[in-house]
Structure formats: C-alpha cells, structure tokens
Amino acid sequence: MCTGVRFSDAKGNMYLGRNLDWCESYGEKVVVMPRGARIPSPFLGTIEPKHACIGTAIVVNGAPCYYDCGNEVGLAVAGLNFPGYASFAEGPADGAVNVAVYEFPMWVASQFETVAQVREALKNVTLVAKAPSDGYAVAQLHWIIGDAKESIVVECQADGMHVYDDGLDVLTNQPPFPWHAENVRNYMHVSNEHPEPVTWTRDTLKAFGTGAGMAGFPGGYDPASRFVRAAYLNANYPAEEGEAANVTRLFRTLEGCSMCKGGGKMADGRYEYTMFSDCYSAATRTYYWCTYDEPARHSACLDDYDLGAGELTVIPQ
C-alpha cells in the first residue's frame, strides 16, 4: 500500500511526496543520478539522463530502480502498489518505445521536464513486464507524475495503458483511479467548518467541538479511505509560505494517511505499516525523508552533488 500527494505553493513550486506502506525493506537508499550516468536498459540499450534525479531506490546491476524521484527541473514521479489490476506487456512491441516497469520512474524523471511532455510521450510507450534481475518480481504498480501545474496517473491494465488527469493531486492503491475519483463524491458534504446550531422540533442541537463537520469521514487503512483522507487534507490545508512550512504541510498531510503497526494485518500475518515518508521540493531541489523508527527528517539537496558526474551516489537511509 502507499499514499502519494502533490501540491504547488503560491510561487508555483511543486512539492510531491509519498508514504511507503509495506512490511519489509528491500535495502532501499536515497540515490542521486547525475546527468553523466549511463544506465543499462534491456530495451533502450542505454538511458542517458537529460536531467539529474534524486529519490529512494534500490540499485540493481547499475540501474536505480526508483520507488519515487524528482528531477532538477521540477518533475517528480512515485510508484504505488496496484495489485490485482496492473498488467504489462509480456515483451517489447514493434515500433514503440519499450520501457521496463522497474525503470519507468527513472526514465520519466531523467528524460522530461513537464507532465505535458510525459503525457505526449506516453502515446508511443509500452511498459514491459521485466524485472531488474532474476532475483526480483515485476512490481505491480501504477504511478502519479507531477510538476508545478498538474499531475497525472498512469495505469496499465489488461486493456492497455490509461493516462488520467489527476485534479485531486493524490493517489493510493487499487481499485483503479477512476473509481477513487467517483468515490470521493460520497464525501463532498464533509467540511472543516464548525457547524452552526440547528433546531429539531423544540430542541437546539450544537456541535460537540471542532471537527464536527467531518462526521462520517473515513478513517480506515484501506486504499479507498486513505484516498479520501489525502484528497480532503490536500484540498483544505491552508496555504503556507516558505520551504520549511510547505515541507511540513506535505509530511503532515501524509501523516493523516499513515499506517501504524498493529492496525492492519496482511494475509500472511505480518503487519503493514508506513516504513518511510518522503517529499521532493522543486523549490530547492531537495529530497526529504523520515522512517518509521526515526521520524526526524533527513534531507539531501541535488545542488550539493556534481550533477555532471558519471556515477550514482548512494545515500544511506
């Protein structure tokens, strides 16, 4: 499971972040990919980044398999779990740009500047069900991609690739995005306003306290509930100024959708929980993150690295 959120501040700077909800680590680290890196690709030969990127990834055979990442010009992407619905091509398609599922976030962030460019490029892209090596499975994912102006959701299912405009700027997990966008309408009555007293027959009813306008708001860990909470919090969070306040806004919004150990048990008996949360700030080209066991935020700025170098830099989580 996972939750992703995007917004822009008053100056047009994008912030995109996510919760990674799962039960075990795969050795992920924060990885900087400079423009001089040459990334081996099963179908593209070699990927040559046009833009440097930073995000959380595992590195397999020289390729950064990004869970999420942002680039130096303000485009970011996050992959979220989509089991039971994700379906990818078994092999490369003739005449298409064939991209392996594991390299999709890296390919997007390293090659494009805006969501509009990505949307146009995806018209000729086939996502191929290929893992980074024999020791890994093909991740069942869908993606949120955002810039300063907008976000889209990319979902590949049995009937092909779907690209949706995401006017809510959030994403969780299954079912598909259009279902979530419809389901939110069930909560359009929810309000952050304090209800005024009302009269029923001869009695006057008054709200118990702050938040009474949110009665019926979903509180579960399931994807539908988290989607509604993320959309509501993202839409109603007051505008902030400055890097620190907007990074806090992103993390606090994600906290409203986070998972605590013990709250949700998987079919195999393990507990799913929010292993880490992160935020990419296009304003300062800085990647922030924290973990379940260490909630204090850490950060790494692209400007502190040689973005023309040829080697990946791995920053321990």
C-alpha positions as CSV (number, residue, x, y, z in Angstrom):
1,M,0.0,0.0,0.0
2,C,1.1,3.6,-0.3
3,T,-0.2,7.2,-0.5
4,G,1.1,10.0,-2.8
5,V,0.3,13.7,-2.6
6,R,1.3,16.7,-4.8
7,F,0.7,20.5,-4.5
8,S,2.2,23.7,-5.5
9,D,2.9,26.8,-3.3
10,A,1.9,30.3,-4.1
11,K,5.1,30.9,-6.1
12,G,4.4,27.8,-8.3
13,N,6.9,25.5,-6.7
14,M,5.9,21.8,-6.6
15,Y,6.1,19.5,-3.7
16,L,5.4,15.8,-4.2
17,G,5.8,13.1,-1.7
18,R,4.6,9.7,-0.6
19,N,4.2,7.2,2.2
20,L,5.7,3.7,1.5
21,D,3.4,1.3,3.4
22,W,4.7,-2.3,3.5
23,C,6.1,-4.9,5.8
24,E,9.7,-5.3,4.8
25,S,12.7,-3.4,3.4
26,Y,14.5,-4.3,0.2
27,G,17.6,-2.3,1.1
28,E,16.4,0.9,-0.4
29,K,18.5,4.0,-0.2
30,V,18.4,7.6,-1.3
31,V,20.1,7.7,-4.7
32,V,21.4,10.7,-6.8
33,M,21.6,10.0,-10.5
34,P,23.7,12.7,-12.3
35,R,23.4,13.6,-16.0
36,G,26.6,11.8,-16.8
37,A,25.4,8.4,-15.7
38,R,24.9,5.8,-18.3
39,I,22.1,3.4,-17.2
40,P,21.9,-0.1,-18.8
41,S,18.4,-0.8,-20.2
42,P,17.1,-4.1,-21.6
43,F,15.1,-2.4,-24.4
44,L,16.6,1.1,-24.8
45,G,20.2,-0.1,-24.7
46,T,21.5,2.8,-22.5
47,I,19.5,5.5,-20.8
48,E,21.4,8.8,-20.9
49,P,19.8,11.2,-18.4
50,K,18.9,14.7,-19.6
51,H,18.1,15.7,-16.0
52,A,19.7,14.7,-12.7
53,C,17.4,12.9,-10.3
54,I,17.2,12.1,-6.6
55,G,14.9,9.7,-4.8
56,T,14.5,6.4,-3.0
57,A,15.7,3.3,-4.9
58,I,17.4,0.0,-4.9
59,V,20.3,-0.2,-7.4
60,V,20.4,-3.5,-9.4
61,N,23.1,-4.1,-12.0
62,G,23.9,-0.4,-12.2
63,A,20.2,0.7,-12.7
64,P,18.4,2.8,-10.0
65,C,15.0,1.2,-9.5
66,Y,13.3,4.3,-8.1
67,Y,10.3,4.0,-5.8
68,D,9.9,7.7,-6.3
69,C,12.2,10.5,-7.5
70,G,12.3,14.2,-8.6
71,N,14.5,15.8,-11.1
72,E,16.4,19.1,-11.2
73,V,13.8,20.9,-13.4
74,G,10.8,20.2,-11.2
75,L,9.2,16.9,-12.4
76,A,8.6,14.1,-9.9
77,V,7.1,10.6,-10.0
78,A,6.1,8.0,-7.5
79,G,5.1,4.4,-7.9
80,L,2.4,2.9,-5.7
81,N,1.1,-0.6,-5.3
82,F,-1.6,-1.7,-7.7
83,P,-2.0,-5.5,-7.3
84,G,-4.9,-7.3,-9.0
85,Y,-5.2,-4.7,-11.7
86,A,-1.7,-3.9,-13.1
87,S,-1.0,-5.7,-16.3
88,F,2.0,-5.1,-18.6
89,A,3.2,-6.3,-22.0
90,E,4.9,-9.6,-21.9
91,G,7.5,-8.4,-24.4
92,P,8.6,-5.4,-26.4
93,A,6.2,-4.0,-29.0
94,D,7.3,-3.2,-32.6
95,G,7.6,0.5,-33.3
96,A,7.1,1.5,-29.7
97,V,9.4,3.0,-27.0
98,N,9.7,-0.1,-24.8
99,V,10.4,0.6,-21.1
100,A,10.8,-2.0,-18.4
101,V,8.4,-1.5,-15.5
102,Y,11.3,-1.2,-13.0
103,E,12.9,1.7,-14.9
104,F,9.8,3.7,-15.6
105,P,10.2,6.3,-12.8
106,M,13.9,6.8,-13.7
107,W,13.1,7.1,-17.4
108,V,10.3,9.7,-16.8
109,A,12.3,11.8,-14.4
110,S,15.5,11.7,-16.4
111,Q,14.0,12.5,-19.8
112,F,11.3,15.0,-19.3
113,E,10.6,18.5,-17.9
114,T,6.8,18.7,-17.6
115,V,3.8,16.5,-17.2
116,A,2.6,17.7,-20.7
117,Q,5.8,16.2,-22.2
118,V,5.3,12.9,-20.4
119,R,1.6,12.7,-21.5
120,E,2.6,13.2,-25.1
121,A,5.5,10.7,-25.0
122,L,3.3,8.0,-23.4
123,K,1.3,7.8,-26.6
124,N,4.1,5.6,-28.0
125,V,5.3,3.8,-24.9
126,T,4.9,0.2,-24.0
127,L,5.6,-0.9,-20.4
128,V,7.1,-4.3,-20.4
129,A,6.8,-6.9,-17.6
130,K,10.5,-7.3,-17.0
131,A,12.2,-7.3,-13.5
132,P,15.6,-5.8,-12.9
133,S,17.2,-9.3,-12.4
134,D,16.2,-12.9,-11.8
135,G,16.0,-12.3,-8.1
136,Y,13.1,-9.9,-8.3
137,A,9.5,-10.0,-9.4
138,V,7.8,-7.5,-11.7
139,A,6.3,-4.8,-9.4
140,Q,2.6,-4.4,-9.7
141,L,2.4,-0.6,-9.7
142,H,0.7,2.5,-11.0
143,W,2.2,6.0,-10.9
144,I,1.5,9.6,-10.1
145,I,3.6,12.1,-12.0
146,G,3.5,15.8,-11.1
147,D,5.0,19.2,-12.0
148,A,4.3,22.7,-10.9
149,K,1.0,22.8,-12.7
150,E,-0.7,19.4,-12.7
151,S,-0.4,15.7,-12.1
152,I,-1.4,12.6,-14.0
153,V,-2.0,8.9,-13.0
154,V,-0.6,6.2,-15.3
155,E,-2.2,2.8,-15.0
156,C,-1.6,-0.3,-17.2
157,Q,-4.3,-2.9,-17.3
158,A,-5.3,-5.8,-19.5
159,D,-6.9,-3.4,-21.9
160,G,-3.8,-1.2,-22.2
161,M,-2.3,2.0,-20.8
162,H,-4.6,4.6,-19.3
163,V,-3.4,8.2,-18.5
164,Y,-5.7,10.2,-16.3
165,D,-5.6,13.8,-15.3
166,D,-5.5,13.9,-11.5
167,G,-7.3,17.0,-10.4
168,L,-7.2,15.9,-6.8
169,D,-3.4,15.5,-6.9
170,V,-3.4,12.3,-4.8
171,L,-3.1,8.6,-5.3
172,T,-3.3,5.5,-3.2
173,N,-3.8,1.9,-4.4
174,Q,-6.4,-0.4,-6.0
175,P,-9.0,-0.2,-7.4
176,P,-8.3,2.0,-10.5
177,F,-8.1,5.7,-10.3
178,P,-11.5,6.5,-11.9
179,W,-13.2,4.5,-9.1
180,H,-11.5,6.6,-6.5
181,A,-12.3,9.8,-8.3
182,E,-16.0,8.8,-8.2
183,N,-15.9,7.6,-4.6
184,V,-14.7,10.9,-3.4
185,R,-18.2,12.3,-4.3
186,N,-19.6,10.4,-1.4
187,Y,-17.8,12.7,1.0
188,M,-18.3,16.1,-0.7
189,H,-20.5,17.1,2.2
190,V,-17.6,16.8,4.7
191,S,-16.4,20.2,5.8
192,N,-13.8,21.8,8.0
193,E,-16.3,24.5,9.1
194,H,-17.8,24.4,12.6
195,P,-21.5,23.6,12.2
196,E,-24.0,26.2,13.3
197,P,-26.6,25.2,15.9
198,V,-29.8,23.8,14.4
199,T,-33.3,23.3,15.8
200,W,-35.1,20.0,15.6
201,T,-38.7,20.3,16.8
202,R,-38.2,22.1,20.2
203,D,-34.6,21.2,20.8
204,T,-31.5,23.1,19.7
205,L,-28.6,20.9,18.6
206,K,-25.0,22.1,19.0
207,A,-21.8,20.5,17.7
208,F,-19.6,18.7,20.3
209,G,-16.5,20.5,19.1
210,T,-14.0,21.2,16.4
211,G,-14.2,18.7,13.5
212,A,-17.9,18.0,13.9
213,G,-18.3,18.8,10.2
214,M,-16.2,15.8,9.4
215,A,-18.7,13.2,10.8
216,G,-18.6,10.2,8.6
217,F,-15.1,10.8,7.4
218,P,-13.4,7.5,6.6
219,G,-10.6,6.5,9.0
220,G,-9.5,3.1,7.8
221,Y,-6.2,2.0,6.3
222,D,-7.8,0.7,3.2
223,P,-6.9,2.4,-0.1
224,A,-10.3,4.0,-0.6
225,S,-10.3,5.6,2.9
226,R,-6.7,6.8,2.5
227,F,-7.5,8.3,-0.9
228,V,-10.4,10.3,0.5
229,R,-8.4,11.5,3.5
230,A,-5.4,12.5,1.3
231,A,-7.7,14.4,-1.1
232,Y,-9.6,16.2,1.7
233,L,-6.4,17.2,3.6
234,N,-4.6,18.2,0.5
235,A,-7.6,20.4,-0.6
236,N,-8.1,22.0,2.8
237,Y,-4.6,22.6,4.1
238,P,-4.1,26.3,4.4
239,A,-1.7,28.0,2.1
240,E,1.8,28.2,3.5
241,E,4.9,30.3,2.6
242,G,8.4,29.2,2.5
243,E,10.3,25.9,2.2
244,A,10.0,24.7,5.8
245,A,6.3,25.4,6.1
246,N,5.4,23.7,2.8
247,V,7.6,20.6,3.5
248,T,5.8,20.4,6.9
249,R,2.5,20.6,5.1
250,L,3.4,17.7,2.9
251,F,4.6,15.5,5.8
252,R,1.6,16.4,8.0
253,T,-0.8,15.5,5.1
254,L,0.9,12.2,4.7
255,E,0.7,11.6,8.5
256,G,-3.0,11.9,8.1
257,C,-2.9,8.8,5.9
258,S,-0.1,6.8,7.6
259,M,-0.3,3.3,8.9
260,C,0.7,2.2,12.4
261,K,2.0,-1.3,13.3
262,G,-0.9,-3.4,14.6
263,G,-3.6,-1.5,12.7
264,G,-3.6,-3.6,9.5
265,K,-2.6,-7.3,9.3
266,M,-1.7,-8.9,5.9
267,A,-2.9,-12.3,4.8
268,D,0.4,-13.9,5.9
269,G,0.1,-12.5,9.4
270,R,2.6,-9.7,9.0
271,Y,1.7,-6.1,9.8
272,E,1.8,-3.4,7.1
273,Y,2.9,0.0,8.3
274,T,4.4,3.3,6.9
275,M,8.0,2.3,6.6
276,F,9.1,5.7,5.4
277,S,7.7,9.0,4.1
278,D,9.4,11.5,1.7
279,C,8.9,14.8,0.0
280,Y,10.7,16.3,-3.1
281,S,10.8,20.1,-3.1
282,A,11.2,21.6,-6.6
283,A,11.8,25.0,-4.9
284,T,15.2,24.0,-3.5
285,R,15.7,20.7,-5.4
286,T,15.8,19.0,-2.0
287,Y,14.7,15.5,-1.1
288,Y,13.4,15.0,2.5
289,W,12.7,11.7,4.2
290,C,11.9,10.0,7.5
291,T,11.4,6.5,8.6
292,Y,9.0,4.7,11.0
293,D,11.7,4.1,13.6
294,E,13.4,7.5,13.1
295,P,10.7,10.2,12.5
296,A,13.2,13.1,12.4
297,R,13.5,14.3,8.8
298,H,16.7,13.9,6.8
299,S,17.4,15.8,3.6
300,A,19.7,15.8,0.6
301,C,19.9,18.6,-2.0
302,L,20.8,18.0,-5.6
303,D,22.9,21.2,-5.6
304,D,25.3,19.6,-3.2
305,Y,26.4,17.0,-5.8
306,D,28.2,17.1,-9.1
307,L,25.3,16.7,-11.4
308,G,27.5,16.2,-14.4
309,A,29.3,13.3,-12.9
310,G,29.1,9.8,-14.3
311,E,28.5,7.6,-11.2
312,L,25.4,7.2,-9.0
313,T,25.7,8.4,-5.4
314,V,24.0,6.3,-2.8
315,I,23.0,8.0,0.5
316,P,22.2,5.5,3.3
317,Q,18.6,5.7,4.7
